[in-house]
């Protein structure tokens, strides 16, 4: 669904968009005050692959979980 909405917006509203960034505030609140959540994340939709200079996979240490 995220991809479909992003593509629909980028194609029909502003077709020159090359990258889209979206914040997703998911999960439970980590503490009171700032709205920081335990599963919050940012997604990038790169629509123009010419912008990608290199790809690197960063693996989490075995004792840590995301």
C-alpha positions in Angstrom: 0.0 0.0 0.0 2.8 2.5 0.8 4.3 2.0 -2.6 1.0 2.4 -4.4 0.2 5.6 -2.6 3.7 7.0 -3.2 3.7 6.2 -6.9 0.2 7.6 -7.4 1.1 10.8 -5.7 4.5 11.1 -7.5 3.1 10.3 -10.9 0.0 12.4 -10.8 0.7 15.3 -8.5 4.3 16.1 -8.9 5.8 13.9 -11.7 9.4 15.2 -11.3 9.8 13.8 -7.8 13.0 11.7 -7.7 13.0 10.6 -4.0 10.3 10.3 -1.5 10.9 10.2 2.3 8.2 9.2 4.7 8.1 8.8 8.5 6.1 5.9 10.1 5.4 6.2 13.8 4.5 2.6 14.7 4.6 0.6 17.9 4.2 1.6 21.5 5.5 4.8 23.0 8.9 4.4 24.5 8.4 7.0 27.2 6.0 9.9 27.9 6.9 13.2 26.3 8.3 13.0 22.8 6.3 10.8 20.6 9.1 8.3 20.1 7.9 4.8 19.4 9.7 1.5 19.5 9.0 0.6 15.8 9.2 4.1 14.3 11.1 4.2 11.0 11.8 6.2 7.9 11.3 4.8 4.4 12.9 6.1 1.2 11.4 5.5 -2.2 14.1 6.2 -4.8 12.3 6.7 -8.0 15.4 7.7 -10.0 18.1 5.0 -9.7 20.7 7.4 -11.1 20.7 9.0 -7.6 22.1 5.8 -6.0 25.9 6.0 -5.8 26.5 2.7 -3.8 24.6 0.1 -1.8 25.9 -1.2 1.5 24.3 -3.8 3.7 24.9 -3.1 7.4 24.1 -6.1 9.5 23.1 -5.9 13.2 25.3 -7.7 15.7 23.9 -11.1 16.6 23.0 -10.1 20.2 20.9 -7.1 19.0 17.5 -7.2 17.5 15.7 -4.4 15.6 
